[in-house]
Amino acid sequence: MAILSISELTTFRWTFEEDVRQLAAAEIPAIGVWRQKLSDFGEEKGIELLREYGLQVSSLHWAGGFTGSDGRSHQESVCDARDAMQLAVELDTRVLTLYSGSRSGHTHKHARRLLRSALDVLLPFAEEHNVCLALEPMHSGCASEWTFLTTLEETLQLVSECGSPHLQIAFDTYHLGHDSDHWNGLEDCIDSISIVHLGDARCTPKGEQSRYPLGAGTLPLYDMLAALRAHGYRGYFEVELMGEEIEACDYVELLANSKRAFAQLVG
């Protein structure tokens, strides 16, 4: 069964409490929790609220920046990721989305070593607590501030090298849907996908992300989801929308449209 979730990034202007109440009112079963919103509301209160409304947590967003691209030291970013994994345990979610950090003046090879070093520290904790670290590759047109991983192939190679079932990938249709090679070969990597992020687009990314509501763009979402499901993906489908088109949206209407479009995509 395909399970719909909405990332809190989608409803940027709402508070954590509004997100929970509105998703429950819309009968959407799961939420992708954004750490910043939960922190602003209060972690203990937030966990209680999720339980009160019976919302599942599809994933926790995000940790990473291991290359120092966001101003933190390598050690600080690793410690933060450990904290995020502990929070994921408390939220009863298996998935923590990871962004490697940009090259940040490093050679590609050194940036990769920094990421591997962080993963070497984090994976034993992830394995002990049954948390899956989901590395997200991004389209090269909008990845520069977030990650040096811009192809599915390189990300899967890194996952394979680490050799842990607790390191997988986040498959984002906005980033990977522009090249059919990324989803035509899904049978070879389906077991490495821990979360699917959904977003539509009308052109290839360039600069800031400019996502569109599901079905309002030109990406082959139906074909991608059909391929994912046909090859055995049984995880959450988490709607993650942002950009100028989304900023102007009425969020209640956006939730309803996302629910309706998702039903059509998986029907």
FIMILUM-70073 format. One line per 2 residues: number of its first residue (from 1); their letters; for each residue x, z, y of N, C-alpha, C. Coordinates in Angstrom, 2 decimals. Layout:
NUM> a> X/Z/Y/X/Z/Y/X/Z/Y | ...
***
This chain:
1> ma> 0.84/0.00/-1.20/0.00/0.00/0.00/0.87/0.00/1.25 | 0.58/-0.88/2.19/1.34/-0.96/3.44/0.83/0.10/4.41
3> il> 1.73/0.94/4.91/1.33/2.04/5.79/1.79/1.76/7.21 | 0.85/1.79/8.14/1.14/1.55/9.55/1.61/2.82/10.23
5> si> 2.60/2.68/11.09/3.08/3.77/11.94/3.32/3.21/13.34 | 3.28/4.09/14.31/3.57/3.70/15.70/4.74/4.53/16.20
7> se> 5.78/3.87/16.68/6.91/4.57/17.29/6.51/5.10/18.67 | 7.02/6.29/18.98/6.74/6.87/20.30/7.39/6.08/21.43
9> lt> 8.31/5.20/21.12/8.85/4.32/22.15/7.77/3.38/22.68 | 6.82/3.05/21.83/5.75/2.13/22.19/4.88/2.70/23.30
11> tf> 4.62/3.99/23.23/3.76/4.67/24.21/4.64/5.50/25.14 | 5.54/4.83/25.80/6.60/5.48/26.58/6.06/6.50/27.59
13> rw> 4.94/6.19/28.24/4.44/7.06/29.31/3.71/8.29/28.79 | 3.27/8.25/27.57/2.55/9.40/27.01/3.53/10.50/26.61
15> tf> 3.04/11.73/26.61/3.82/12.85/26.10/3.72/12.89/24.58 | 4.51/13.74/23.97/4.43/13.91/22.52/3.03/14.33/22.10
17> ee> 2.46/15.27/22.83/1.11/15.74/22.49/0.09/14.62/22.59 | 0.18/13.82/23.64/-0.74/12.69/23.78/-0.57/11.70/22.63
19> dv> 0.68/11.44/22.25/0.93/10.53/21.14/0.22/11.00/19.87 | 0.41/12.27/19.54/-0.16/12.80/18.30/-1.68/12.74/18.34
21> rq> -2.26/13.19/19.43/-3.73/13.23/19.52/-4.32/11.81/19.51 | -3.69/10.90/20.23/-4.24/9.54/20.32/-4.06/8.76/19.02
23> la> -2.94/8.95/18.34/-2.76/8.27/17.05/-3.75/8.80/16.02 | -3.97/10.10/16.04/-4.96/10.68/15.13/-6.35/10.15/15.45
25> aa> -6.68/10.06/16.74/-8.00/9.56/17.14/-8.18/8.10/16.73 | -7.09/7.33/16.74/-7.14/5.92/16.35/-7.06/5.73/14.84
27> ei> -6.97/6.84/14.11/-6.87/6.81/12.64/-5.66/6.01/12.17 | -4.56/6.21/12.89/-3.27/5.65/12.47/-2.53/6.75/11.73
29> pa> -2.11/6.52/10.50/-1.67/7.62/9.64/-0.29/8.19/9.90 | 0.55/7.47/10.65/1.94/7.91/10.76/2.50/7.64/12.15
31> ig> 3.55/8.39/12.48/4.19/8.30/13.78/5.70/8.24/13.60 | 6.36/7.42/14.41/7.81/7.42/14.49/8.21/8.32/15.64
33> vw> 8.80/9.46/15.34/9.08/10.48/16.35/10.34/10.14/17.13 | 10.23/10.23/18.45/11.36/10.06/19.36/11.87/11.45/19.71
35> rq> 13.13/11.71/19.45/13.69/13.04/19.64/13.49/13.58/21.04 | 13.62/12.72/22.05/13.50/13.17/23.43/12.11/13.72/23.72
37> kl> 11.09/13.01/23.28/9.72/13.48/23.51/9.45/14.80/22.79 | 9.91/14.88/21.55/9.70/16.10/20.78/10.43/17.27/21.42
39> sd> 11.64/17.05/21.89/12.41/18.10/22.56/11.71/18.57/23.82 | 11.17/17.64/24.60/10.46/18.01/25.83/9.24/18.87/25.53
41> fg> 8.57/18.58/24.42/7.36/19.33/24.06/7.71/20.66/23.39 | 8.81/20.67/22.66/9.20/21.85/21.88/9.12/21.53/20.39
43> ee> 10.25/21.67/19.71/10.30/21.23/18.31/9.35/22.00/17.41 | 9.34/23.32/17.52/8.47/24.11/16.65/7.00/23.81/16.91
45> kg> 6.63/23.75/18.19/5.24/23.42/18.53/4.88/22.02/18.05 | 5.83/21.11/18.20/5.58/19.73/17.79/5.34/19.59/16.30
47> ie> 6.15/20.29/15.51/5.98/20.25/14.06/4.62/20.84/13.67 | 4.24/21.92/14.32/2.92/22.52/14.06/1.80/21.56/14.42
49> ll> 1.96/20.84/15.55/0.92/19.90/15.98/0.78/18.75/14.99 | 1.89/18.25/14.50/1.84/17.18/13.50/1.10/17.63/12.25
51> re> 1.37/18.85/11.83/0.69/19.37/10.64/-0.80/19.57/10.90 | -1.12/20.04/12.10/-2.52/20.26/12.45/-3.33/18.97/12.36
53> yg> -2.72/17.87/12.81/-3.43/16.59/12.83/-3.19/15.75/11.58 | -2.32/16.23/10.70/-2.10/15.53/9.44/-1.36/14.22/9.55
55> lq> -0.55/14.06/10.60/0.21/12.82/10.76/1.48/12.85/9.92 | 1.73/11.76/9.21/3.00/11.59/8.53/4.06/11.14/9.55
57> vs> 5.31/11.46/9.28/6.40/11.01/10.15/7.18/9.93/9.41 | 7.11/8.72/9.94/7.75/7.58/9.27/9.26/7.59/9.46
59> sl> 9.71/8.02/10.64/11.15/8.07/10.91/11.40/8.92/12.14 | 12.67/9.27/12.32/13.11/9.99/13.52/14.07/9.07/14.27
61> hw> 13.86/8.96/15.55/14.62/8.06/16.41/15.35/8.92/17.47 | 16.62/8.86/17.58/17.67/8.18/16.88/18.90/9.05/16.97
63> ag> 19.98/8.67/16.28/21.29/9.28/16.44/22.32/8.16/16.41 | 23.57/8.50/16.77/24.63/7.48/16.74/25.54/7.55/17.94
65> gf> 25.97/6.37/18.39/26.91/6.31/19.50/28.30/6.77/19.10 | 28.70/6.48/17.87/29.95/7.02/17.34/31.20/6.39/17.94
67> tg> 31.03/5.34/18.71/32.18/4.68/19.34/32.48/5.23/20.74 | 31.69/6.20/21.18/31.89/6.76/22.51/31.26/5.96/23.63
69> sd> 30.41/5.01/23.28/29.85/4.11/24.29/28.86/4.79/25.22 | 28.32/5.95/24.81/27.36/6.65/25.67/27.98/7.85/26.38
71> gr> 29.30/7.93/26.37/30.00/8.98/27.11/30.32/10.22/26.31 | 29.80/10.34/25.11/30.11/11.49/24.27/31.36/11.21/23.44
73> sh> 32.02/12.29/23.03/33.15/12.12/22.13/32.65/11.79/20.73 | 33.55/11.30/19.90/33.19/10.99/18.52/32.64/12.23/17.83
75> qe> 33.31/13.36/18.02/32.88/14.60/17.37/31.52/15.04/17.87 | 31.27/14.90/19.15/29.97/15.28/19.71/28.84/14.44/19.11
77> sv> 29.08/13.16/18.96/28.04/12.29/18.41/27.80/12.59/16.93 | 28.84/12.94/16.20/28.68/13.31/14.79/27.89/14.61/14.66
79> cd> 28.23/15.59/15.50/27.49/16.86/15.47/26.03/16.66/15.83 | 25.78/15.79/16.80/24.40/15.49/17.19/23.64/14.85/16.03
81> ar> 24.29/13.98/15.30/23.64/13.33/14.16/23.32/14.34/13.06 | 24.19/15.32/12.88/23.88/16.38/11.91/22.66/17.16/12.35
83> da> 22.58/17.47/13.65/21.40/18.16/14.18/20.14/17.32/13.95 | 20.27/16.03/14.16/19.12/15.14/13.97/18.68/15.11/12.51
85> mq> 19.63/15.12/11.60/19.28/15.15/10.17/18.54/16.44/9.82 | 18.99/17.55/10.38/18.30/18.81/10.13/16.88/18.76/10.66
87> la> 16.70/18.15/11.83/15.36/18.00/12.39/14.51/17.09/11.50 | 15.10/16.05/10.96/14.37/15.16/10.05/13.84/15.93/8.85
89> ve> 14.66/16.85/8.33/14.23/17.69/7.21/13.02/18.52/7.62 | 13.08/19.12/8.81/11.98/19.96/9.28/10.71/19.15/9.53
91> ld> 10.88/17.89/9.92/9.73/17.01/10.15/9.20/16.40/8.86 | 9.90/16.63/7.76/9.53/16.08/6.47/9.53/14.55/6.48
93> tr> 10.56/13.99/7.10/10.75/12.54/7.05/12.09/12.24/6.40 | 12.15/11.15/5.67/13.38/10.77/4.99/14.30/9.95/5.87
95> vl> 13.79/9.37/6.96/14.53/8.31/7.65/14.97/8.74/9.05 | 16.26/8.63/9.31/16.84/8.81/10.64/17.48/7.49/11.05
97> tl> 16.98/6.88/12.12/17.54/5.62/12.60/18.88/5.86/13.27 | 19.87/5.05/12.93/21.22/5.16/13.48/21.61/3.89/14.22
99> ys> 22.24/4.09/15.39/22.89/2.99/16.11/24.37/3.31/16.18 | 25.19/2.37/15.82/26.62/2.63/15.70/27.28/3.01/17.02
101> gs> 26.75/2.50/18.12/27.44/2.51/19.40/28.07/1.15/19.62 | 28.26/0.78/20.86/28.83/-0.54/21.15/30.34/-0.54/20.91
103> rs> 30.95/-1.70/21.04/32.41/-1.77/20.87/33.12/-0.90/21.90 | 32.57/-0.82/23.10/33.07/0.10/24.13/34.57/-0.05/24.39
105> gh> 35.04/-1.28/24.47/36.45/-1.52/24.76/37.34/-1.50/23.54 | 36.81/-1.08/22.39/37.58/-1.07/21.15/37.62/-2.49/20.56
107> th> 38.57/-2.71/19.69/38.48/-3.90/18.86/37.32/-3.71/17.89 | 36.81/-4.80/17.37/35.71/-4.70/16.40/36.16/-3.88/15.19
109> kh> 37.38/-4.07/14.79/37.91/-3.37/13.62/37.96/-1.86/13.86 | 38.39/-1.46/15.06/38.47/-0.02/15.35/37.08/0.58/15.49
111> ar> 36.16/-0.15/16.12/34.79/0.34/16.22/34.20/0.58/14.83 | 34.50/-0.32/13.93/34.01/-0.18/12.55/34.63/1.04/11.88
113> rl> 35.91/1.30/12.15/36.56/2.48/11.57/35.92/3.76/12.10 | 35.57/3.78/13.38/34.91/4.96/13.95/33.56/5.21/13.29
115> lr> 32.82/4.14/13.04/31.54/4.29/12.36/31.74/4.80/10.93 | 32.69/4.22/10.22/32.95/4.67/8.85/33.37/6.13/8.82
117> sa> 34.17/6.53/9.79/34.61/7.92/9.86/33.41/8.86/10.03 | 32.48/8.48/10.90/31.28/9.29/11.10/30.45/9.35/9.83
119> ld> 30.28/8.22/9.18/29.46/8.18/7.96/30.09/9.00/6.84 | 31.40/9.02/6.77/32.08/9.82/5.75/31.74/11.30/5.90
121> vl> 31.55/11.74/7.14/31.19/13.13/7.41/29.71/13.38/7.16 | 28.88/12.42/7.56/27.43/12.63/7.56/26.77/12.42/6.21
123> lp> 27.30/11.52/5.40/26.61/11.17/4.16/26.50/12.33/3.16 | 27.52/13.18/3.01/27.32/14.32/2.10/26.15/15.21/2.52
125> fa> 25.98/15.43/3.82/24.85/16.22/4.32/23.54/15.49/4.04 | 23.53/14.18/4.27/22.33/13.39/4.02/21.94/13.44/2.55
127> ee> 22.93/13.36/1.67/22.65/13.40/0.24/22.14/14.77/-0.19 | 22.71/15.81/0.38/22.30/17.17/0.04/20.86/17.44/0.45
129> hn> 20.45/16.87/1.60/19.12/17.17/2.16/18.13/16.03/1.99 | 18.52/15.01/1.24/17.64/13.87/0.94/17.13/13.18/2.20
131> vc> 18.05/12.93/3.12/17.75/12.17/4.33/18.44/10.81/4.22 | 17.73/9.77/4.62/18.30/8.43/4.59/18.74/8.02/6.00
133> la> 19.99/7.67/6.16/20.50/7.16/7.43/20.25/5.66/7.47 | 19.46/5.22/8.45/19.05/3.81/8.53/19.79/3.11/9.66
135> le> 20.86/2.42/9.32/21.63/1.66/10.32/20.82/0.46/10.78 | 20.70/0.30/12.08/19.90/-0.82/12.59/20.78/-1.89/13.22
137> pm> 20.82/-3.08/12.64/21.47/-4.20/13.32/20.54/-4.75/14.40 | 21.12/-5.20/15.49/20.33/-5.73/16.60/20.74/-7.16/16.91
139> hs> 19.84/-7.89/17.53/20.16/-9.25/17.96/21.29/-9.19/18.99 | 22.24/-10.09/18.87/23.41/-10.07/19.75/23.05/-10.20/21.23
141> gc> 21.88/-10.77/21.52/21.49/-10.94/22.91/21.11/-9.66/23.62 | 20.86/-8.58/22.86/20.47/-7.32/23.52/21.15/-6.11/22.90
143> as> 22.21/-6.33/22.14/22.84/-5.23/21.39/23.96/-4.53/22.13 | 24.45/-5.08/23.22/25.74/-4.68/23.77/25.85/-3.20/24.11
145> ew> 24.76/-2.55/24.48/24.83/-1.13/24.84/24.56/-0.21/23.66 | 24.18/-0.78/22.51/23.72/0.04/21.40/24.57/-0.04/20.15
147> tf> 24.98/-1.24/19.79/25.65/-1.40/18.50/26.52/-2.65/18.48 | 27.55/-2.60/17.65/28.34/-3.81/17.41/27.86/-4.52/16.14
149> lt> 26.87/-3.95/15.47/26.31/-4.57/14.27/25.20/-5.53/14.68 | 25.50/-6.82/14.61/24.54/-7.82/15.10/24.11/-8.81/14.03
151> tl> 24.52/-8.59/12.81/24.04/-9.44/11.71/23.62/-8.57/10.55 | 22.63/-9.05/9.83/22.19/-8.35/8.63/23.31/-8.32/7.59
153> ee> 24.04/-9.42/7.50/25.10/-9.53/6.50/26.17/-8.45/6.69 | 26.65/-8.27/7.92/27.69/-7.28/8.15/27.17/-5.87/7.90
155> tl> 25.94/-5.61/8.31/25.37/-4.28/8.12/25.22/-3.96/6.64 | 24.75/-4.92/5.86/24.61/-4.72/4.42/25.97/-4.55/3.75
157> ql> 26.98/-5.26/4.24/28.32/-5.12/3.70/28.84/-3.70/3.90 | 28.59/-3.15/5.09/29.01/-1.78/5.38/28.28/-0.79/4.49
159> vs> 26.98/-1.00/4.32/26.19/-0.13/3.45/26.74/-0.18/2.02 | 27.06/-1.37/1.56/27.59/-1.54/0.21/28.93/-0.83/0.05
161> ec> 29.79/-0.93/1.06/31.10/-0.30/0.99/31.00/1.22/0.89 | 30.02/1.79/1.58/29.87/3.25/1.57/29.33/3.75/0.23
163> gs> 28.56/2.92/-0.45/28.16/3.22/-1.81/27.25/4.42/-1.98 | 26.42/4.71/-0.99/25.49/5.83/-1.09/24.06/5.34/-0.92
165> ph> 23.14/5.77/-1.78/21.74/5.39/-1.61/21.11/6.01/-0.37 | 21.83/6.93/0.26/21.32/7.57/1.47/21.79/6.89/2.75
167> lq> 22.47/5.77/2.60/22.77/4.89/3.73/22.09/3.56/3.47 | 21.13/3.22/4.33/20.38/1.98/4.19/20.29/1.31/5.56
169> ia> 19.32/0.43/5.73/19.18/-0.26/7.02/17.76/-0.15/7.54 | 17.63/-0.28/8.84/16.34/-0.46/9.49/16.19/-1.95/9.77
171> fd> 15.15/-2.55/9.23/14.90/-3.98/9.40/13.90/-4.16/10.53 | 14.36/-4.70/11.64/13.50/-4.87/12.82/13.17/-6.34/13.00
173> ty> 11.88/-6.66/12.96/11.48/-8.06/13.07/11.86/-8.67/14.41 | 11.93/-7.85/15.45/12.29/-8.38/16.77/13.74/-8.87/16.77
175> hl> 14.60/-8.14/16.09/16.02/-8.50/16.06/16.35/-9.54/14.99 | 15.66/-9.48/13.87/16.04/-10.30/12.72/15.08/-11.44/12.44
177> gh> 13.99/-11.52/13.19/12.98/-12.53/12.91/13.25/-13.90/13.50 | 14.31/-14.03/14.29/14.60/-15.31/14.92/15.38/-16.25/14.01
179> ds> 15.91/-15.72/12.92/16.71/-16.51/11.98/16.11/-16.35/10.59 | 15.55/-17.41/10.06/14.87/-17.31/8.77/15.80/-16.89/7.64
181> dh> 17.11/-17.07/7.81/18.05/-16.65/6.77/17.96/-15.15/6.52 | 17.56/-14.38/7.56/17.50/-12.93/7.42/16.37/-12.48/6.50
183> wn> 15.34/-13.26/6.43/14.23/-12.82/5.57/13.97/-13.73/4.38 | 14.65/-14.87/4.34/14.53/-15.71/3.14/15.30/-15.13/1.96
185> gl> 16.30/-14.29/2.25/17.10/-13.70/1.18/16.81/-12.23/0.95 | 15.59/-11.81/1.24/15.26/-10.39/1.16/15.34/-9.83/-0.24
187> ed> 15.16/-10.68/-1.25/15.19/-10.16/-2.62/16.53/-9.51/-2.95 | 17.59/-9.92/-2.22/18.92/-9.38/-2.49/19.19/-8.06/-1.78
189> ci> 18.35/-7.68/-0.83/18.65/-6.47/-0.06/17.46/-5.53/0.08 | 16.36/-5.80/-0.60/15.14/-5.03/-0.39/15.34/-3.55/-0.67
191> ds> 16.19/-3.22/-1.65/16.42/-1.82/-1.99/17.24/-1.09/-0.93 | 17.80/-1.84/0.01/18.59/-1.23/1.08/17.81/-1.06/2.37
193> is> 16.53/-1.39/2.37/15.70/-1.27/3.58/14.88/0.01/3.50 | 15.09/0.92/4.44/14.39/2.20/4.41/13.23/2.26/5.40
195> iv> 13.21/1.39/6.40/12.14/1.37/7.39/12.07/-0.04/7.97 | 10.86/-0.48/8.28/10.68/-1.77/8.95/10.08/-1.51/10.32
197> hl> 10.74/-1.98/11.36/10.23/-1.90/12.73/9.58/-3.23/13.09 | 8.41/-3.15/13.68/7.65/-4.36/14.01/7.59/-4.59/15.51
199> gd> 7.93/-5.79/15.91/7.79/-6.23/17.29/7.76/-7.74/17.31 | 7.01/-8.30/18.24/6.93/-9.76/18.36/7.75/-10.21/19.57
201> ar> 7.99/-11.50/19.67/8.78/-12.06/20.77/8.35/-13.49/21.05 | 8.63/-13.93/22.27/8.34/-15.32/22.64/9.61/-16.13/22.88
203> ct> 10.74/-15.45/22.92/12.02/-16.13/23.06/13.10/-15.23/22.48 | 14.28/-15.78/22.25/15.36/-14.98/21.71/15.79/-13.94/22.74
205> pk> 16.16/-12.73/22.29/16.52/-11.66/23.23/17.72/-12.02/24.09 | 17.64/-11.60/25.34/18.75/-11.78/26.27/18.67/-10.66/27.30
207> ge> 19.62/-9.73/27.23/19.59/-8.58/28.13/18.65/-7.51/27.61 | 17.75/-7.04/28.46/16.79/-6.02/28.06/15.83/-6.58/27.01
209> qs> 15.42/-5.72/26.09/14.44/-6.15/25.10/13.11/-6.46/25.78 | 12.48/-7.52/25.34/11.19/-7.93/25.89/10.25/-8.22/24.72
211> ry> 9.66/-7.16/24.23/8.80/-7.27/23.05/7.36/-7.56/23.45 | 6.64/-8.16/22.53/5.23/-8.48/22.73/4.40/-7.81/21.65
213> pl> 3.13/-7.53/21.94/2.24/-6.99/20.90/2.23/-7.89/19.68 | 1.95/-7.31/18.53/1.93/-8.07/17.29/0.94/-9.22/17.39
215> ga> 1.43/-10.42/17.10/0.58/-11.60/17.16/0.56/-12.28/18.49 | 1.13/-11.66/19.52/1.13/-12.26/20.86/2.39/-13.06/21.12
217> gt> 3.31/-13.07/20.17/4.53/-13.84/20.30/4.58/-14.98/19.30 | 5.78/-15.43/19.01/5.94/-16.60/18.15/6.73/-16.32/16.88
219> lp> 7.07/-15.08/16.62/7.82/-14.77/15.41/6.92/-14.91/14.18 | 7.49/-15.32/13.06/6.70/-15.51/11.82/6.44/-14.17/11.12
221> ly> 5.71/-13.29/11.79/5.50/-11.95/11.26/4.80/-11.96/9.90 | 3.80/-12.82/9.76/3.06/-12.85/8.49/4.01/-13.20/7.34
223> dm> 4.84/-14.20/7.55/5.76/-14.62/6.49/6.79/-13.53/6.19 | 7.29/-12.87/7.23/8.27/-11.81/7.02/7.68/-10.65/6.24
225> la> 6.49/-10.20/6.64/5.87/-9.08/5.95/5.48/-9.45/4.52 | 5.04/-10.68/4.35/4.70/-11.14/2.99/5.94/-11.12/2.10
227> al> 7.08/-11.57/2.65/8.32/-11.57/1.87/8.77/-10.15/1.56 | 8.70/-9.27/2.54/9.09/-7.88/2.32/8.26/-7.25/1.20
229> ra> 6.97/-7.44/1.28/6.09/-6.83/0.29/6.22/-7.48/-1.08 | 6.39/-8.79/-1.09/6.52/-9.50/-2.37/7.76/-9.06/-3.14
231> hg> 8.81/-8.70/-2.39/10.06/-8.30/-3.04/10.14/-6.79/-3.27 | 9.06/-6.07/-2.96/9.00/-4.67/-3.38/9.13/-3.62/-2.30
233> yr> 9.13/-4.01/-1.02/9.20/-2.98/0.01/7.91/-2.18/0.04 | 8.02/-0.85/-0.03/6.85/0.02/-0.06/6.91/1.11/1.00
235> gy> 7.78/0.94/1.98/7.91/1.95/3.02/6.96/1.70/4.18 | 7.21/2.41/5.28/6.38/2.31/6.47/6.69/1.04/7.26
237> fe> 5.66/0.56/7.96/5.81/-0.49/8.95/5.54/0.16/10.31 | 6.60/0.31/11.09/6.54/1.10/12.33/6.56/0.16/13.54
239> ve> 5.47/0.15/14.29/5.37/-0.71/15.47/6.24/-0.12/16.58 | 7.18/-0.91/17.06/8.10/-0.48/18.12/8.09/-1.53/19.22
241> lm> 7.43/-1.21/20.32/7.24/-2.17/21.41/7.80/-1.61/22.71 | 8.41/-2.49/23.51/8.95/-2.09/24.81/9.21/-3.35/25.63
243> ge> 9.36/-3.16/26.93/9.63/-4.29/27.81/8.52/-4.47/28.84 | 8.70/-5.42/29.73/7.77/-5.62/30.83/6.34/-5.86/30.36
245> ei> 6.18/-6.64/29.32/4.84/-6.95/28.81/4.12/-5.69/28.34 | 4.88/-4.75/27.79/4.30/-3.53/27.23/4.06/-2.48/28.31
247> ea> 4.92/-2.46/29.32/4.78/-1.47/30.39/3.42/-1.54/31.07 | 2.85/-2.72/31.15/1.58/-2.90/31.85/0.37/-2.66/30.95
249> cd> 0.61/-2.39/29.67/-0.50/-2.28/28.71/-1.24/-0.95/28.84 | -2.53/-1.00/28.54/-3.30/0.21/28.30/-2.99/0.66/26.87
251> yv> -2.47/1.87/26.72/-1.97/2.29/25.42/-3.07/2.44/24.37 | -4.24/2.91/24.77/-5.34/3.03/23.80/-5.68/1.65/23.24
253> el> -5.73/0.68/24.13/-6.01/-0.70/23.69/-4.87/-1.24/22.85 | -3.63/-0.89/23.22/-2.46/-1.36/22.47/-2.48/-0.83/21.04
255> la> -2.87/0.44/20.88/-2.97/1.01/19.53/-4.02/0.27/18.71 | -5.17/0.03/19.33/-6.25/-0.67/18.63/-5.83/-2.08/18.24
257> ns> -5.15/-2.77/19.15/-4.69/-4.13/18.86/-3.63/-4.14/17.76 | -2.73/-3.14/17.79/-1.69/-3.06/16.77/-2.30/-2.82/15.40
259> kr> -3.28/-1.93/15.35/-3.95/-1.63/14.08/-4.67/-2.87/13.54 | -5.34/-3.57/14.42/-6.09/-4.76/14.02/-5.13/-5.87/13.56
261> af> -4.06/-6.10/14.33/-3.10/-7.15/13.98/-2.39/-6.83/12.67 | -2.06/-5.57/12.47/-1.38/-5.18/11.23/-2.27/-5.43/10.02
263> aq> -3.55/-5.10/10.16/-4.49/-5.34/9.06/-4.55/-6.82/8.71 | -4.49/-7.67/9.72/-4.50/-9.12/9.47/-3.20/-9.58/8.82
265> lv> -2.08/-8.97/9.22/-0.79/-9.38/8.68/-0.63/-9.01/7.20 | -1.22/-7.92/6.80/-1.04/-7.46/5.41/-2.29/-7.67/4.57
267> g> -3.33/-8.25/5.18/-4.60/-8.43/4.47/-4.53/-9.54/3.42
***
